[in-house]
Structures are given as C-alpha cells and as structure tokens.
Amino acid sequence: MKTTKIIQLLKETDSIGLNTTVNIKGWVRTKRGNNNVAFINVNDGSIVHGIQVVIDVPNFNEDTLKSITTGACISVDGTLVASMGKGQGVEIQAQHIEILGLADPQTYPLQKKGHSMEFLRSIAHLRPRTNYFSCVLRLRHAMAFAIHQYFNDKGFVYLHTPIITSSDCEGAGEMFHVTTLDISNPPRTAEGDVDYKQDFFGRHTSLTVSGQLNGELGAMALGNIYTFGPTFRAENSNTPRHLAEFWMIEPEMAFYDLDDNMELAEDFIKHCVRYALEHNIDDLQFLNDLFDKELINRLKSVLDVNFVRLPYTEAIDILSKSGQKFDYPVSWGIDLQSEHERYLVEQHFKKPVILIDYPKEIKAFYMKQNDDGKTVRAMDVLFPKIGEIIGGSQREESLEKLMNVIHERKMNEQELWWYLDTRKFGTAPHSGFGLGFERLLLFITGMSNIRDVIPFPRTPQNAEF
C-alpha cells in the first residue's frame, strides 16, 4: 500500500475520504492507554501536528505493542475515521503495525517535554524530532523557496559565487584559512613567511565571508543577479547573534541607485514574511502559542506599514535626545549597536527603519561616496527584536574614487585588479544588499538565539555534528 503523508490526511480528508484504508510511517511521540485500547501519536515531519493511531489491544501481539515506545519508528495500516477526541478531526483505527526501528526508552533522550534549548543543542542530531525544531526547519525550507521564487519571478539570475576566495570582502580579516600545506611544518620563504606559492592554489586562500564582490561582476554583465549560499567568519564570538557558518542572500543590480535598492529590500522581505503567513501558518501558530505570543501579530505588522527612511545623522540626533540610557554612548561617527537600532524601531518609530548615509569611516571601501565627503550611500534595514537584518549600499562606480579609498586604507590594489577592471571597462551605477538568512529566520520564528534556527550550528568550540 502506498504511504500517505500525515499532512495530506489532515488537510485533504474530504478528497481521501473517511473509512479509507491508509498507510502512514513515522515516529512515535507519545503512547498512552490501558489493557483494552492504546492511543499513539505519530508524526512523520510533514506537519507539526501528529495523527492519533487507535489500537484495539487484544487484537495485537503483546511484544509488538511493548516495542512501540517514544522515539520508535513504525508503519501503520489502518482505517481513517472521524475522531471522537478533542482537537483532532480524524484518527486511524489500526489494523496492522510494523516496527521499523526501535528506541530504547531507557536511553532515548527525548522521553519528556520541556527540554531546555541548551540541552537540545547538545543533541542536534535528534532535536529535529521535537515539534519546535520541526517547525523551524520547515520554515527554513519555506523561506529558502520563497527567496528563489521572488528573484526568479523578477528576472534575476542565480549566480554561484566561490566559497574559496583570496579576497576579504569585509576587510575584517576574520577568515578561515584553506590550505593543503603541512600546518605543523609549512614551507617557508627566505624571509621566514609561509610560502603559499607551494600551496594548492598557489596563494593564500580562505573561506568566503561574502559573495558580494563576485556578485558585482555578474551584475555588470547580466543586469540583476543574486547569490544564496554559505559564508564563514572566524570571529570568536559566543553571542546569540553570531555563527561561524551562516547563509547569505546577496542581490546585485546594475543601474540601481540607493532608492531603488531600498525599495527592493523592503518588497523582498515583505514577500518572505507574507509567504510564511500564507504557507506555514500551522508552524507559526505553534510557535506563537508556545514561545512568543506576539509572533504572528509582529509578522503581520511588517506588512501593514511603509518602512521609515532615516539618515544616520538624524538617527544620532534622535538617540541623543531620547533620554534613554544606553550601554554604548551615542555620538556621530559610532557604529550603532543593537540597543540603538532596536530603540529606533521598537520605541521611537514602532516600525521597521532603513538607516542610510553612514559615515564613510565605519563602512566598507566599495560604498558610493556622497557629495558631502563624509558619508556614503549605505543602508541598513532594522527590524524589531533583531536590529540590523539587511545591510547594503549603492556601490562606488568611479575608478578614481575607489582607488583613493583603497590607497587611504592601505589595501592591496593588486589583489583586487579583477574587481577594479569593472570600473575601467563599461562602469555603471549599481547597488546591492545582503540578508543574513538566519537573521531572517530569527524574525520569522520569534526565536532569540541564532543557533536555534540552523540545523547544525557552527560556533567556537562546536563542530561536532
């Protein structure tokens, strides 16, 4: 008999029909009952809700029933019938049960409810079986699909940018090195430095922190492109907002100025939120009811407003006059902290804010300079509970201005020759931004720790699973 997903039984009951014989396969969440009847909740991962299997105990082998414990995997043939219990429309009256995989009740770590998030992180190989993490992972899938759908429908080209790179896009230097050299005894130059000419790529290489620079090359030929892939940062940070391995969505658009960039960013993120509300409401309702009572209302509130466009200088003025005591003092020229960003969004404007025109000293070399000589055409999209969720800018298309910044910052011009060529041969105004995928998922799921919205988090001292 062909197996039917539980989501189909629950959502398509009318088309399947009551009193139909069906087969399900899944994992036992709970088991209760007496000597006459047993009730098993089975979940196959297709939906947060399981389906109840009713067993007429005298008709089943005793050893089989004893093997049906929390965590075991079973196959059930039975009749789909209307449920007499509360909170469920249908259930399965079991006719035959096969044990596909046992779970020792003495050692299975998910025997009870209410495990802490820290404990669940220690069993990342099993936590997807919890209702919470199954919701998160389905939402993660839905957001990935929504992102590809959005850009495909707008005619963007999906560009695969390299994971291994010789460029540090952000200039922070916190990169994971990639080498085939013997790290205990690497070859040396006459000056005593590691001789990377003998390495696999013939030069020093690292895992990328961003696909942006390569994305710009694609935009200068294809018009509008986007990247969506893993990025890496060797930052020794154990905060709830940082991962060593994370995913980024980075569109780059030829002929876009900063206003075009802001419009796209706002429309894009609203599309993602709308998709989650339309296609994953069961998962969102579960998270709303058990973890964050304001989640669904907060998601809907983003769709109902126009994002504020706010120059950095005005933001500093608002923060300075707020009377709020911040851990990090406010003055023109600082890089705003999460507490500053959240004050603007959650208390002052009470809606998302796009902060623009930052001081050039605190932003990357590639951002277009404003006529005032002090600021650049940067933009950060700030969201409630999250702070910065998108960072971007109009890119500097002038070779002369770009070279001046590179020299001012004592960057290696030769390493960026290929990037500078796009300003020599047919340069054009262009813009782009980056959305941290896990930051988006924090907002969508209402969770507070970024380690809980990625299947297998990579953080300092943690790469076990």
C-alpha positions in Angstrom: 0.0 0.0 0.0 1.3 3.5 -0.8 2.2 5.6 2.2 0.3 8.8 2.7 1.8 11.8 4.4 0.1 12.9 7.6 -0.3 16.5 6.3 -2.4 15.0 3.5 -4.6 13.1 5.9 -5.2 16.2 7.9 -5.6 18.7 5.1 -7.2 16.6 2.4 -9.5 14.5 4.4 -12.5 15.1 2.1 -10.7 14.0 -1.0 -9.1 11.0 0.6 -12.5 10.0 2.2 -13.4 8.6 5.6 -13.3 4.8 6.1 -10.5 4.6 3.6 -7.6 2.2 4.3 -4.4 4.1 4.6 -0.7 3.6 5.5 1.4 6.0 7.4 5.0 5.8 8.5 6.5 8.0 11.3 8.0 8.3 14.7 6.1 7.8 18.0 5.7 10.9 20.0 3.5 9.6 22.8 1.8 6.4 23.8 -1.0 6.0 26.4 -3.9 3.7 27.2 -4.9 0.6 29.1 -5.4 -3.2 28.6 -8.2 -2.7 26.1 -7.2 0.3 24.0 -4.0 2.3 23.3 -3.5 5.7 21.7 -0.3 6.5 19.8 0.6 9.9 18.5 2.6 9.5 15.3 4.4 12.3 13.4 6.2 12.0 10.1 7.7 15.5 9.9 5.3 16.8 7.2 3.3 18.9 9.7 3.6 20.0 13.3 0.5 18.0 14.2 0.7 14.3 14.6 -2.1 11.9 14.0 -3.6 9.6 16.6 -3.5 5.9 16.0 -6.1 3.9 18.0 -5.1 0.3 18.8 -7.6 -2.4 19.9 -5.0 -4.0 22.3 -6.4 -7.6 22.4 -6.0 -7.9 18.6 -2.3 -7.1 18.6 0.8 -9.1 19.6 2.0 -8.1 23.1 5.6 -7.9 22.1 4.8 -5.6 19.2 2.9 -3.3 21.5 5.7 -3.3 24.0 8.1 -2.2 21.3 6.0 0.8 20.5 7.8 3.4 22.7 8.5 7.1 22.3 11.0 7.6 19.5 10.3 4.3 17.8 9.6 4.3 14.0 6.5 2.4 12.9 4.4 1.7 9.9 0.7 1.6 10.4 -2.1 0.3 8.1 -5.5 1.3 9.2 -8.8 3.0 8.6 -9.1 6.7 8.5 -12.1 7.6 10.7 -13.6 10.7 12.4 -12.1 11.3 15.8 -14.1 11.3 18.9 -11.4 13.2 20.8 -11.0 16.9 21.1 -8.6 18.9 19.0 -8.4 16.4 16.1 -10.6 15.8 13.1 -9.5 12.3 12.2 -7.6 9.4 13.5 -6.5 6.0 12.3 -8.1 2.8 13.6 -5.1 0.4 13.4 -5.3 -2.9 11.5 -1.6 -3.8 11.2 1.6 -2.3 12.8 5.2 -3.0 11.8 8.1 -1.8 13.9 10.7 -0.2 11.6 13.1 1.0 14.2 13.3 0.5 18.0 14.0 3.2 20.5 15.3 2.1 23.9 13.1 4.0 26.5 16.0 3.9 29.0 18.4 5.8 26.8 16.3 7.8 24.3 16.9 11.4 25.3 13.5 12.9 24.2 11.3 11.0 26.6 9.8 14.0 28.2 8.7 17.5 27.2 10.2 20.8 28.3 13.8 20.3 27.5 15.9 23.4 27.5 17.3 24.9 24.3 20.8 24.4 25.6 20.1 20.7 26.1 18.6 20.3 22.7 21.7 21.9 21.1 23.7 19.1 22.7 21.7 16.6 20.7 21.4 18.4 17.4 21.1 15.1 15.6 17.8 14.4 17.4 16.3 17.8 18.0 14.5 17.9 14.6 12.1 15.4 16.1 10.8 17.9 18.6 7.8 20.0 17.5 9.7 23.2 17.9 12.6 22.3 15.6 10.5 20.6 13.1 8.6 23.9 12.8 11.8 25.9 12.5 13.2 23.6 9.8 10.0 23.6 7.7 10.0 27.4 7.9 13.7 27.4 6.9 12.8 25.4 3.8 9.8 27.7 3.1 11.9 30.8 3.3 14.6 29.4 1.0 11.9 28.5 -1.5 10.3 32.0 -1.2 13.7 33.7 -1.8 14.4 31.8 -5.0 10.8 32.3 -6.1 10.9 36.0 -5.5 14.1 36.6 -7.5 13.2 34.2 -10.3 9.9 36.0 -10.8 11.7 39.3 -11.0 14.1 38.0 -13.7 17.2 37.8 -11.5 19.9 35.3 -12.4 21.0 32.9 -9.6 24.8 33.2 -9.6 27.0 30.7 -7.8 29.9 32.6 -6.3 33.0 30.8 -4.9 33.3 29.6 -1.4 37.1 29.5 -1.6 38.5 33.0 -2.1 41.7 35.1 -1.9 39.7 38.3 -1.1 38.4 39.6 2.2 35.3 41.4 1.2 34.6 42.9 4.6 38.2 43.8 5.4 37.9 42.4 8.9 40.5 39.7 8.4 38.4 37.1 10.4 38.6 34.4 7.9 39.1 30.6 7.9 42.2 29.6 6.0 42.1 27.0 3.3 45.4 25.1 2.7 46.8 21.7 1.8 50.2 22.6 3.4 51.5 20.7 6.4 50.5 23.1 9.1 53.0 21.6 11.5 55.9 22.2 9.1 54.9 24.5 6.3 57.4 25.6 3.6 58.9 29.0 4.2 60.2 31.8 2.1 63.7 33.3 2.6 62.1 35.9 4.9 60.5 33.2 7.0 56.9 33.6 5.9 54.7 30.7 4.9 55.4 30.1 1.2 51.8 29.9 -0.2 53.2 29.6 -3.7 53.6 25.9 -2.9 50.0 25.6 -1.7 47.2 24.0 -3.8 46.1 27.3 -5.3 49.5 28.9 -5.3 48.4 31.7 -3.0 46.8 32.3 0.4 43.1 31.4 0.3 40.2 31.4 2.8 36.5 30.6 3.1 34.4 33.5 1.9 32.7 36.0 4.2 30.6 37.3 1.3 29.8 36.6 -2.3 29.3 40.3 -3.0 32.4 41.3 -4.9 31.9 38.3 -7.3 28.2 39.2 -7.5 29.0 42.7 -8.7 31.0 41.1 -11.6 27.9 39.2 -12.6 25.6 42.2 -12.3 28.0 44.1 -14.7 27.2 41.6 -17.4 23.8 40.1 -16.5 22.0 43.1 -15.1 20.3 41.7 -11.9 21.8 38.7 -10.1 21.5 37.1 -6.6 23.6 34.7 -4.6 22.4 32.4 -1.9 25.0 30.3 -0.2 27.1 29.6 2.9 29.5 32.2 4.3 32.1 31.9 7.1 33.6 34.2 9.7 36.3 33.2 12.2 35.0 35.6 14.8 35.5 34.2 18.4 32.0 35.3 19.5 29.6 33.4 21.6 26.7 35.7 21.4 23.1 34.7 20.5 23.5 36.7 17.2 26.7 35.1 15.7 27.6 31.9 13.9 30.9 30.9 12.3 29.0 29.4 9.3 25.8 31.1 8.1 23.9 31.7 4.9 23.6 34.9 3.0 21.3 36.2 0.2 23.1 38.9 -1.8 21.4 40.5 -4.8 23.4 42.9 -7.0 21.6 45.1 -9.5 23.0 47.1 -12.4 21.6 50.6 -12.8 20.0 50.7 -9.3 20.6 53.7 -7.1 20.1 53.7 -3.3 16.4 54.5 -3.6 15.9 51.5 -5.9 17.9 49.4 -3.5 15.7 50.3 -0.6 12.5 49.7 -2.5 13.7 46.2 -3.5 14.9 45.3 0.0 11.5 46.3 1.5 9.5 44.5 -1.1 11.7 41.4 -0.8 11.5 41.0 2.9 7.7 41.6 2.9 7.4 38.9 0.3 9.2 36.4 2.6 7.0 37.3 5.6 3.9 37.1 3.5 4.9 33.7 2.2 5.4 32.3 5.7 2.0 33.6 6.8 0.3 32.1 3.8 2.0 28.8 3.6 3.2 27.9 7.1 0.5 29.2 9.4 0.4 25.9 11.4 4.1 26.1 12.2 3.8 29.8 13.1 0.7 29.2 15.2 2.5 26.6 17.2 5.5 28.8 17.8 3.1 31.7 18.6 1.2 29.7 21.2 4.1 28.1 22.9 7.0 30.5 22.6 6.1 34.0 21.5 2.6 35.2 21.9 3.2 38.3 19.7 4.9 36.5 16.8 2.0 36.4 14.3 0.9 40.0 15.1 4.5 41.2 14.7 4.9 39.5 11.3 1.6 41.0 10.1 2.6 44.4 11.4 5.6 44.5 9.0 3.3 44.1 6.0 1.0 46.9 7.0 3.5 49.8 7.1 6.0 51.6 4.9 9.5 51.3 6.3 11.0 54.6 7.6 13.9 56.1 5.6 16.2 57.7 8.1 19.6 59.4 7.6 22.3 58.3 10.1 22.8 61.9 11.3 19.1 62.2 12.1 19.2 58.9 13.9 22.1 60.1 16.1 20.1 63.2 17.0 17.0 61.1 17.9 19.1 58.8 20.1 21.0 61.7 21.8 17.7 63.4 22.7 15.9 60.2 23.7 16.8 60.4 27.4 17.5 56.6 27.1 20.5 55.3 29.0 22.4 53.1 26.5 25.3 50.8 27.4 27.2 52.2 24.4 27.3 56.1 24.4 25.9 57.8 21.3 27.9 60.2 19.2 28.2 61.0 15.5 30.7 58.5 13.9 29.9 55.5 16.0 28.8 52.2 14.5 25.3 51.7 16.0 24.8 48.8 18.4 21.8 46.6 18.6 20.4 48.5 21.5 20.4 51.7 19.4 18.8 50.1 16.4 16.1 48.4 18.4 15.3 51.7 20.2 14.6 53.4 16.9 12.5 50.5 15.6 10.6 49.4 18.7 10.2 52.6 20.8 10.6 55.7 18.6 9.1 54.8 15.2 7.4 51.5 16.1 8.0 50.2 12.7 11.0 48.9 10.5 13.6 51.6 9.7 16.0 51.8 6.8 19.0 53.8 8.0 21.1 55.5 5.3 24.1 57.8 4.7 26.5 56.4 7.2 30.0 57.9 8.0 32.4 56.6 5.4 35.0 55.6 8.0 32.8 52.9 9.5 31.7 51.4 6.2 33.3 49.2 3.6 35.6 50.6 0.9 33.2 49.8 -2.0 30.3 52.1 -0.9 29.5 55.1 -3.1 30.6 58.4 -1.5 28.1 61.2 -1.0 28.9 64.8 -2.1 29.4 65.9 1.5 32.7 64.0 1.6 31.8 62.5 5.0 29.1 59.9 4.3 28.4 57.0 1.9 25.3 55.7 0.3 24.9 52.8 2.8 21.6 51.4 4.0 20.8 49.0 6.9 17.3 47.6 7.3 16.4 47.5 11.1 13.7 45.2 12.4 12.0 44.7 15.8 13.7 42.2 18.1 16.6 41.8 15.6 18.2 45.1 14.9 20.0 45.0 11.5 18.6 42.3 9.3 19.8 43.7 5.9 22.9 45.7 5.1 23.7 47.2 1.7 24.7 50.2 -0.4 25.0 51.8 -3.7 28.4 50.7 -4.9 31.1 53.2 -6.0 31.3 53.1 -9.8 34.1 55.7 -10.1 37.5 54.1 -10.5 39.2 57.3 -9.3 37.2 57.5 -6.0 37.5 53.7 -5.4 41.3 53.9 -5.9 41.5 56.8 -3.5 39.8 54.8 -0.8 41.9 51.7 -1.4 45.0 53.8 -1.0 43.7 55.6 2.1 43.0 52.3 3.8 46.3 50.8 2.6 44.6 47.9 0.9 46.4 45.7 -1.6 45.4 47.1 -5.0 46.9 44.1 -6.9 44.7 41.6 -5.2 41.6 43.5 -6.4 42.7 44.0 -10.0 39.8 42.0 -11.3 37.3 44.0 -9.3 38.7 47.3 -10.4 38.5 46.2 -14.0 34.8 46.5 -13.9 35.3 50.3 -13.2 37.7 50.5 -16.2 35.6 48.7 -18.8 32.0 49.9 -19.0 31.4 51.0 -15.4 27.8 51.7 -14.4 25.9 52.7 -11.3 24.9 49.6 -9.3 23.6 48.6 -5.9 23.1 45.6 -3.7 22.5 44.3 -0.3 23.0 41.2 1.9 20.4 39.5 4.0 21.6 37.1 6.7 19.3 34.1 6.3 19.5 33.1 9.9 18.7 36.7 11.0 15.6 36.5 8.8 14.6 33.2 10.5 15.0 34.7 13.9 12.4 37.2 13.0 10.1 34.7 11.2 10.2 32.2 14.1 10.4 34.6 17.0 13.4 32.8 18.5 16.1 34.7 20.4 19.2 32.6 19.7 20.6 32.2 16.2 21.9 28.7 17.0 18.3 27.5 17.1 17.4 28.4 13.5 20.1 26.4 11.7 20.2 22.6 11.7 23.8 22.2 12.9 25.3 25.4 14.3 29.0 26.1 13.9 30.3 28.3 16.7 33.5 28.5 18.7 34.4 25.1 20.1 31.4 23.5 18.4 31.6 21.4 15.2 30.6 18.0 16.5 27.5 17.1 14.4 
